[in-house]
Amino acid sequence: MAYSNEEVLAGLAELVNDETGIAADVVALDKSFTDDLDIDSISMMTIVVNAEEKFDVKIPDEEVKNLKTVGDAVDFIVKAQA
């Protein structure tokens, strides 16, 4: 089953909240993982692994550095489902 952008955003917000304690409603498409949400590389890798499981996609390690904002991650996951 393919997830919509809204479902992926909600799921990512939940994963970010689980990993960092950041409120899910703060996690928005325009937020930078590092600058706005203050997520370090270790937490980011945990979020990536959990997102791969949750959305049944593969996010290659070399792609992770390109996922600067929540929107980048949502777009990548939505495209990776196809």
C-alpha positions as CSV (number, residue, x, y, z in Angstrom):
1,M,0.0,0.0,0.0
2,A,1.4,3.4,-1.0
3,Y,1.3,6.1,1.6
4,S,0.2,9.7,0.8
5,N,2.5,12.7,1.5
6,E,0.3,13.5,4.6
7,E,0.5,9.9,5.9
8,V,4.3,9.9,5.4
9,L,4.6,13.3,7.2
10,A,2.5,12.0,10.1
11,G,4.5,8.8,10.3
12,L,7.8,10.6,10.2
13,A,6.6,13.1,12.9
14,E,5.8,10.1,15.1
15,L,9.2,8.5,14.5
16,V,11.0,11.9,15.3
17,N,8.9,12.2,18.4
18,D,9.7,8.6,19.5
19,E,13.5,9.2,18.9
20,T,13.9,12.8,20.2
21,G,10.8,13.8,22.2
22,I,10.1,16.6,19.8
23,A,6.4,17.2,19.6
24,A,4.9,15.7,16.4
25,D,3.1,18.9,15.5
26,V,6.4,20.8,15.3
27,V,7.6,18.4,12.6
28,A,6.7,20.2,9.3
29,L,7.7,19.9,5.7
30,D,9.9,23.0,5.8
31,K,11.8,22.1,8.9
32,S,15.5,21.2,8.7
33,F,16.4,18.0,10.6
34,T,19.6,19.6,11.9
35,D,19.0,23.3,12.0
36,D,15.3,23.5,13.1
37,L,14.8,20.1,14.9
38,D,18.4,19.8,16.2
39,I,18.6,16.1,15.3
40,D,22.1,14.6,15.3
41,S,23.5,12.1,12.9
42,I,22.9,9.1,15.3
43,S,19.3,10.0,15.9
44,M,18.9,10.6,12.1
45,M,20.1,7.1,11.3
46,T,17.7,5.6,13.8
47,I,14.9,7.6,12.3
48,V,15.9,6.5,8.8
49,V,16.0,2.8,9.8
50,N,12.6,3.1,11.5
51,A,11.2,4.9,8.5
52,E,12.5,2.1,6.2
53,E,10.6,-0.4,8.3
54,K,7.5,1.6,8.8
55,F,7.1,2.6,5.1
56,D,8.7,-0.6,3.6
57,V,11.3,1.4,1.6
58,K,15.1,1.4,1.3
59,I,16.9,4.7,2.0
60,P,20.5,4.2,0.8
61,D,23.2,5.7,3.2
62,E,24.4,8.0,0.4
63,E,20.9,9.4,0.1
64,V,20.5,10.2,3.8
65,K,22.8,13.3,3.5
66,N,20.5,14.7,0.8
67,L,17.5,14.6,3.2
68,K,18.0,18.0,4.7
69,T,14.4,18.8,5.5
70,V,11.4,16.8,6.5
71,G,9.9,17.6,3.1
72,D,13.0,16.0,1.4
73,A,12.4,12.8,3.4
74,V,8.7,12.8,2.7
75,D,9.3,13.2,-1.1
76,F,12.0,10.5,-1.1
77,I,9.8,8.0,0.8
78,V,6.7,8.7,-1.4
79,K,8.8,8.2,-4.6
80,A,10.6,5.1,-3.2
81,Q,7.3,3.4,-2.7
82,A,6.6,3.3,-6.5
